[in-house]
């Protein structure tokens, strides 16, 4: 899932942890690790789906 990413694995793991533990928004996380919103959203969805974690709803 993170094998071919240009972003360091520790940054991805931090962002997933912050998302699940502190309910940090995807927009905030994308600014923190400097990736696009689309990339952050896809990675969070791919990571949380197997965990049966609550999904983010669009706030648009």
N, CA, C and O atoms as a GROMACS GRO file, in nm:
protein
  240
    1UNK      N    1   0.082  -0.120   0.000
    1UNK     CA    2   0.000   0.000   0.000
    1UNK      C    3   0.087   0.126   0.000
    1UNK      O    4   0.054   0.223  -0.069
    2UNK      N    5   0.194   0.127   0.075
    2UNK     CA    6   0.281   0.243   0.081
    2UNK      C    7   0.415   0.218   0.013
    2UNK      O    8   0.504   0.302   0.021
    3UNK      N    9   0.430   0.106  -0.054
    3UNK     CA   10   0.559   0.063  -0.109
    3UNK      C   11   0.620   0.160  -0.210
    3UNK      O   12   0.740   0.184  -0.206
    4UNK      N   13   0.540   0.216  -0.297
    4UNK     CA   14   0.594   0.299  -0.404
    4UNK      C   15   0.572   0.449  -0.380
    4UNK      O   16   0.579   0.529  -0.473
    5UNK      N   17   0.545   0.484  -0.258
    5UNK     CA   18   0.520   0.623  -0.225
    5UNK      C   19   0.650   0.701  -0.212
    5UNK      O   20   0.750   0.649  -0.161
    6UNK      N   21   0.649   0.825  -0.258
    6UNK     CA   22   0.765   0.913  -0.242
    6UNK      C   23   0.769   0.972  -0.101
    6UNK      O   24   0.872   1.024  -0.057
    7UNK      N   25   0.658   0.964  -0.030
    7UNK     CA   26   0.649   1.013   0.106
    7UNK      C   27   0.698   0.905   0.202
    7UNK      O   28   0.668   0.787   0.183
    8UNK      N   29   0.771   0.944   0.303
    8UNK     CA   30   0.827   0.849   0.399
    8UNK      C   31   0.718   0.772   0.472
    8UNK      O   32   0.611   0.826   0.501
    9UNK      N   33   0.746   0.646   0.499
    9UNK     CA   34   0.649   0.560   0.567
    9UNK      C   35   0.611   0.616   0.703
    9UNK      O   36   0.495   0.607   0.743
   10UNK      N   37   0.706   0.672   0.775
   10UNK     CA   38   0.675   0.727   0.908
   10UNK      C   39   0.574   0.840   0.899
   10UNK      O   40   0.492   0.857   0.991
   11UNK      N   41   0.576   0.918   0.792
   11UNK     CA   42   0.478   1.024   0.774
   11UNK      C   43   0.339   0.965   0.749
   11UNK      O   44   0.239   1.015   0.802
   12UNK      N   45   0.333   0.860   0.669
   12UNK     CA   46   0.203   0.795   0.644
   12UNK      C   47   0.148   0.735   0.772
   12UNK      O   48   0.030   0.751   0.802
   13UNK      N   49   0.232   0.666   0.847
   13UNK     CA   50   0.187   0.604   0.971
   13UNK      C   51   0.143   0.709   1.073
   13UNK      O   52   0.044   0.690   1.143
   14UNK      N   53   0.216   0.820   1.080
   14UNK     CA   54   0.174   0.929   1.168
   14UNK      C   55   0.037   0.982   1.128
   14UNK      O   56  -0.049   1.006   1.213
   15UNK      N   57   0.016   1.001   0.997
   15UNK     CA   58  -0.110   1.058   0.952
   15UNK      C   59  -0.227   0.964   0.979
   15UNK      O   60  -0.335   1.009   1.017
   16UNK      N   61  -0.207   0.834   0.959
   16UNK     CA   62  -0.314   0.738   0.988
   16UNK      C   63  -0.343   0.736   1.138
   16UNK      O   64  -0.459   0.734   1.179
   17UNK      N   65  -0.238   0.738   1.218
   17UNK     CA   66  -0.256   0.741   1.364
   17UNK      C   67  -0.332   0.867   1.406
   17UNK      O   68  -0.426   0.858   1.485
   18UNK      N   69  -0.292   0.982   1.355
   18UNK     CA   70  -0.358   1.107   1.392
   18UNK      C   71  -0.502   1.108   1.345
   18UNK      O   72  -0.590   1.161   1.415
   19UNK      N   73  -0.528   1.052   1.230
   19UNK     CA   74  -0.665   1.046   1.176
   19UNK      C   75  -0.754   0.961   1.266
   19UNK      O   76  -0.864   1.001   1.301
   20UNK      N   77  -0.704   0.843   1.304
   20UNK     CA   78  -0.786   0.751   1.384
   20UNK      C   79  -0.792   0.792   1.531
   20UNK      O   80  -0.899   0.783   1.592
   21UNK      N   81  -0.682   0.835   1.588
   21UNK     CA   82  -0.677   0.862   1.731
   21UNK      C   83  -0.732   0.999   1.767
   21UNK      O   84  -0.805   1.013   1.865
   22UNK      N   85  -0.698   1.100   1.689
   22UNK     CA   86  -0.734   1.237   1.724
   22UNK      C   87  -0.838   1.298   1.632
   22UNK      O   88  -0.873   1.415   1.645
   23UNK      N   89  -0.888   1.218   1.538
   23UNK     CA   90  -0.991   1.264   1.444
   23UNK      C   91  -0.944   1.388   1.367
   23UNK      O   92  -1.022   1.481   1.346
   24UNK      N   93  -0.819   1.388   1.326
   24UNK     CA   94  -0.761   1.497   1.250
   24UNK      C   95  -0.820   1.495   1.109
   24UNK      O   96  -0.836   1.388   1.050
   25UNK      N   97  -0.851   1.610   1.055
   25UNK     CA   98  -0.911   1.616   0.922
   25UNK      C   99  -0.810   1.578   0.815
   25UNK      O  100  -0.689   1.592   0.833
   26UNK      N  101  -0.862   1.530   0.704
   26UNK     CA  102  -0.777   1.492   0.591
   26UNK      C  103  -0.706   1.616   0.536
   26UNK      O  104  -0.591   1.609   0.496
   27UNK      N  105  -0.774   1.729   0.535
   27UNK     CA  106  -0.713   1.853   0.487
   27UNK      C  107  -0.592   1.892   0.573
   27UNK      O  108  -0.488   1.932   0.520
   28UNK      N  109  -0.605   1.880   0.704
   28UNK     CA  110  -0.492   1.911   0.792
   28UNK      C  111  -0.377   1.814   0.769
   28UNK      O  112  -0.261   1.854   0.765
   29UNK      N  113  -0.408   1.687   0.755
   29UNK     CA  114  -0.304   1.586   0.733
   29UNK      C  115  -0.232   1.608   0.601
   29UNK      O  116  -0.110   1.593   0.594
   30UNK      N  117  -0.305   1.643   0.498
   30UNK     CA  118  -0.240   1.665   0.368
   30UNK      C  119  -0.145   1.783   0.374
   30UNK      O  120  -0.042   1.782   0.307
   31UNK      N  121  -0.177   1.884   0.454
   31UNK     CA  122  -0.084   1.996   0.471
   31UNK      C  123   0.038   1.954   0.551
   31UNK      O  124   0.150   1.998   0.523
   32UNK      N  125   0.018   1.869   0.651
   32UNK     CA  126   0.128   1.826   0.738
   32UNK      C  127   0.232   1.743   0.663
   32UNK      O  128   0.352   1.764   0.681
   33UNK      N  129   0.187   1.648   0.580
   33UNK     CA  130   0.285   1.562   0.513
   33UNK      C  131   0.308   1.600   0.367
   33UNK      O  132   0.379   1.531   0.294
   34UNK      N  133   0.248   1.710   0.326
   34UNK     CA  134   0.272   1.769   0.194
   34UNK      C  135   0.240   1.676   0.077
   34UNK      O  136   0.325   1.649  -0.009
   35UNK      N  137   0.116   1.627   0.075
   35UNK     CA  138   0.064   1.551  -0.039
   35UNK      C  139  -0.068   1.616  -0.078
   35UNK      O  140  -0.120   1.700  -0.006
   36UNK      N  141  -0.121   1.576  -0.193
   36UNK     CA  142  -0.249   1.634  -0.236
   36UNK      C  143  -0.364   1.576  -0.154
   36UNK      O  144  -0.351   1.470  -0.093
   37UNK      N  145  -0.474   1.647  -0.153
   37UNK     CA  146  -0.592   1.600  -0.081
   37UNK      C  147  -0.638   1.466  -0.136
   37UNK      O  148  -0.672   1.376  -0.060
   38UNK      N  149  -0.638   1.454  -0.267
   38UNK     CA  150  -0.683   1.330  -0.331
   38UNK      C  151  -0.599   1.211  -0.286
   38UNK      O  152  -0.652   1.104  -0.255
   39UNK      N  153  -0.468   1.229  -0.282
   39UNK     CA  154  -0.378   1.122  -0.238
   39UNK      C  155  -0.406   1.086  -0.093
   39UNK      O  156  -0.415   0.968  -0.059
   40UNK      N  157  -0.418   1.186  -0.008
   40UNK     CA  158  -0.442   1.161   0.134
   40UNK      C  159  -0.574   1.089   0.153
   40UNK      O  160  -0.582   0.994   0.231
   41UNK      N  161  -0.676   1.132   0.083
   41UNK     CA  162  -0.808   1.071   0.097
   41UNK      C  163  -0.805   0.924   0.054
   41UNK      O  164  -0.858   0.838   0.124
   42UNK      N  165  -0.742   0.895  -0.061
   42UNK     CA  166  -0.733   0.757  -0.109
   42UNK      C  167  -0.657   0.668  -0.011
   42UNK      O  168  -0.699   0.556   0.016
   43UNK      N  169  -0.546   0.717   0.043
   43UNK     CA  170  -0.467   0.636   0.135
   43UNK      C  171  -0.542   0.610   0.265
   43UNK      O  172  -0.538   0.498   0.317
   44UNK      N  173  -0.610   0.710   0.317
   44UNK     CA  174  -0.688   0.691   0.440
   44UNK      C  175  -0.800   0.590   0.416
   44UNK      O  176  -0.822   0.502   0.499
   45UNK      N  177  -0.869   0.603   0.306
   45UNK     CA  178  -0.976   0.509   0.274
   45UNK      C  179  -0.924   0.366   0.259
   45UNK      O  180  -0.984   0.272   0.311
   46UNK      N  181  -0.812   0.351   0.189
   46UNK     CA  182  -0.754   0.218   0.169
   46UNK      C  183  -0.706   0.158   0.300
   46UNK      O  184  -0.713   0.036   0.318
   47UNK      N  185  -0.659   0.240   0.392
   47UNK     CA  186  -0.608   0.190   0.518
   47UNK      C  187  -0.721   0.158   0.616
   47UNK      O  188  -0.714   0.058   0.686
   48UNK      N  189  -0.823   0.241   0.622
   48UNK     CA  190  -0.930   0.223   0.721
   48UNK      C  191  -1.036   0.123   0.679
   48UNK      O  192  -1.105   0.068   0.765
   49UNK      N  193  -1.051   0.097   0.551
   49UNK     CA  194  -1.154   0.004   0.505
   49UNK      C  195  -1.140  -0.134   0.568
   49UNK      O  196  -1.238  -0.186   0.620
   50UNK      N  197  -1.022  -0.196   0.564
   50UNK     CA  198  -1.008  -0.328   0.627
   50UNK      C  199  -1.022  -0.325   0.779
   50UNK      O  200  -1.052  -0.427   0.841
   51UNK      N  201  -1.001  -0.210   0.840
   51UNK     CA  202  -1.012  -0.199   0.985
   51UNK      C  203  -1.156  -0.184   1.031
   51UNK      O  204  -1.185  -0.190   1.150
   52UNK      N  205  -1.246  -0.163   0.936
   52UNK     CA  206  -1.386  -0.137   0.965
   52UNK      C  207  -1.399  -0.013   1.053
   52UNK      O  208  -1.485  -0.007   1.140
   53UNK      N  209  -1.314   0.085   1.028
   53UNK     CA  210  -1.315   0.210   1.102
   53UNK      C  211  -1.422   0.302   1.043
   53UNK      O  212  -1.462   0.286   0.928
   54UNK      N  213  -1.467   0.400   1.122
   54UNK     CA  214  -1.564   0.495   1.069
   54UNK      C  215  -1.507   0.569   0.949
   54UNK      O  216  -1.391   0.609   0.949
   55UNK      N  217  -1.589   0.588   0.848
   55UNK     CA  218  -1.543   0.657   0.727
   55UNK      C  219  -1.570   0.806   0.740
   55UNK      O  220  -1.662   0.850   0.809
   56UNK      N  221  -1.485   0.882   0.672
   56UNK     CA  222  -1.503   1.027   0.668
   56UNK      C  223  -1.617   1.058   0.571
   56UNK      O  224  -1.630   0.995   0.466
   57UNK      N  225  -1.696   1.154   0.607
   57UNK     CA  226  -1.800   1.200   0.516
   57UNK      C  227  -1.755   1.331   0.456
   57UNK      O  228  -1.686   1.410   0.520
   58UNK      N  229  -1.795   1.355   0.332
   58UNK     CA  230  -1.759   1.479   0.266
   58UNK      C  231  -1.825   1.596   0.335
   58UNK      O  232  -1.940   1.590   0.379
   59UNK      N  233  -1.750   1.703   0.344
   59UNK     CA  234  -1.803   1.824   0.408
   59UNK      C  235  -1.823   1.934   0.306
   59UNK      O  236  -1.824   2.052   0.339
   60UNK      N  237  -1.840   1.894   0.182
   60UNK     CA  238  -1.858   1.994   0.075
   60UNK      C  239  -1.999   2.040   0.067
   60UNK      O  240  -2.032   2.124  -0.017
   0.00000   0.00000   0.00000
